[in-house]
Amino acid sequence: MTKISPVLPSAAKHAHAFRGVPDAPAPAVSGTVQAARRPSAPGKFELVRDDRGGFLIRILDGDGAVLALSRTYPDLAAVVEGVESVRECAATSHISDQTARTPELPLP
């Protein structure tokens, strides 16, 4: 069972980060990236209430697994703007691979 951080709002704690979706297989060769399997259905944005009166966005994949959880928005208009912002950013963003190791510098 996936553990969820105690510092997240309760809406996040009930997000069910793992819903029976099997783990992706490890890459066959170290240093290679495999394409993720395609979800069986479209993903979705869920707008949920926060305990403190705000709203959160949960982004789910097609199988219902939580991909991301937003910051808290003060009202519904702001959370809807947040969804539109994520859609725009996702559609126009490039992948930046930050996993490559930097070469170690020789000691003086």
ABEGO torsion letter per residue (X at the ends): XBBBBAABBAAAAAAGABAGBBBBBBBABBGBBBBBBBBABBBBBBBBBBAAGBBBBBBBBAAGBBABBBBBBABAAAAAAAAAAAAAAAAABBBBBAABBBBBBBBX
